[in-house]
Amino acid sequence: FAGLAGAPARYSGGPLVLTPNGQQLWSSSGDGYIYVFDARRRTPLWTLKVGGPQTGRALGFLDGGARAWVGDGEVSVVDTARRAVVEVLPEASSSVALSSDRRRVYVALSERSAIAVFDVSAKGTTPPLSGLAAWWPGDGSASDAWGGNPGRASPTVAYAPARIGEGFAFSQHGATVNFGHAAGLGRAWRQGFTIAAWVKTVRASGGVGILQKVTEDGRQGWRLSVNQQGHFEVCFRGAGPCSPAGPFSLRSTTAVVPGTWYHIAIVGRSDSVALMVNGRTEAAQPPPGAAPMAADLVAGGTDSESGQFLGILDEIVVYARALDAADLAHLMAPHNGTH
C-alpha cells in the first residue's frame, strides 16, 4: 500500500488493523487521518479526518467492527458504517488499550493520573461525554463510571435487570443511594445543568420521591417525584411552597403507568429549567436560584414527605451543561436486551 490519491496528507505508514470481517485494512500515520484500504484488492477506499496531528498512534475496533477508536492524545470514536466521528473524548489521554476479550477499553487520562474503564460488551450506548460530570449505570454497584463520585447504597438497595444492563432496584423501606455533593453535582440551573435517568415505578401515585438534592432543613434544593395525581413533578425549594396548585413546580403531562420505562431529564439553561419526558419538554419555567452545593444528591425516598420510591432507576447521568435534543436522543437510543 503506497499512498492514497488525493489524500490531504501523504500516507507514510502507521498502525495497521484488519476489520473483524477481514475485508478492510485501517491505518493512520499520526497525521489526524484514518486511511482505509480494500484488503483483498490492496487499493485505497477512503480517508477520514479524526483529529489533530498526534491522533492515530493507536487504532482498534469495537462492537464487531461497528465502531472504531483511534488516537492516544485525542481519542475519537468512529461509526464505521457512516464513516463519521461520533464521539471525541474531552480529556487528553496518554494511551488506549483494548482487553484481550474485547469487552473493555482502558483509557489513561493523563491530566487526572487515572484510568477510565469502558465496558463495551453491553449493548448500551455510552452517554455523550462533553460536560459529563457523573454517570451511575447501576450495573451491580453504585460506582461512578466517569467522574469519580461513587455512591453509597443502603443495604436494602438491590440491582435488577433494567433498561440497559442492571439498575438500582428500590423495593424496601429506607432504600436509598447517596451520591454526595461534589462540586460538579451542584451547579446553578441557569449556569447550564442536566440530570437524567431511566425510571420505572411500581406504583403510579402517592408522593413517591425519586431523586432529590435538598438541604437538611428542607428549605433549599429540588426534588423529582411522582405526585399524588400520578404525574412526574419537580419541586423547587426556597422559591415557595410545593403544591399541586403552586407555581414552583414542574409537572409532566404524561401520566405515570406502573411497569413502564420513562426517560426523565431536568435541563437547566440561562432562561429556563425544563422537565423532559422521553425527550419531550412537558413543563418549563424561569430558573430558580443556585442549587445548594452542600446538599447531597440522593436517589430514593428519604422522609415522610416524599415517601419511599418503589421501582428501578437506571443510567443516572449529571452534566455541567444543558443537553440538547440530539444529546437526549443519544441517551434514549434503542438498546438490545432491555427489560
Secondary structure, DSSP 8 states (H G I E B T S, - for coil): ----TT-SS------EEE-TTSSEEEE--SSSEEEEEETTTTEEEEEEE-SSTTTTS-EEEEGGGTEEEE-SSS-EEEETTTTEEEEE-SS-EEEEEE-TTSSEEEEEETTTTEEEEEE-SSS------TTEEEEE--SSS---SSSS---EE-TTEEEEE-SSSEEEEE-STT--EE----GGG---GGG-EEEEEEEEESSS-S-EEEEEEE-TTSSSEEEEEE-TTSEEEEEEETSS---TT-SSEEEEEEE--TT--EEEEEEE-SS-EEEEETTEEEEEE---S---TTS-EEES--STTT----EEEEEEEEESS---HHHHHHHT---TT--
